[in-house]
Amino acid sequence: QVHAVESGGGLVQPGGSLRLACSVSGFILDYFTIGWFRQAPGKEREGVSCISNNGGTYYADSVKGRFNISRDNAKNTVYLQMNSLKPEDTAVYYCATDRCMIYFSGDSWGKGTLVAVSS
């Protein structure tokens, strides 16, 4: 059974950094694209970044230059390093298997991890 668990969120001041982790089980991470999404209060879920099975990366314009996605297949984990955080980055962050920047209404989601950027 495919399972993905997000962790690493927290409260951080503007300009600070956090590293999120997406730990997967039930499949071989090497073969799959993993995407990070976020949903801010009162807003639609949006794509943040993704990394393909061959290491190709993609970022939303709003995070380009500040966030970095990476993967450690040996640990079955994908990371999202978030730097220069802004209040508008506040959201619940989710990871998804085989998704890059878009998702479908029938997709299943984990609990996510909350990132709050505030002074």
Number of C-alpha atoms within 10 A of each C-alpha: 6 9 14 22 18 24 18 17 18 14 15 18 14 17 14 14 18 18 16 24 24 26 18 22 14 10 13 12 21 15 12 15 20 28 28 28 23 23 19 17 10 6 9 9 18 17 22 26 25 28 24 19 15 10 13 11 17 18 21 15 10 11 17 12 12 14 20 19 24 18 20 12 14 9 11 17 19 25 22 22 16 20 17 15 22 18 15 12 20 20 21 19 27 27 33 24 21 15 21 22 18 12 16 7 5 6 9 9 13 13 13 21 21 21 22 21 20 16 9
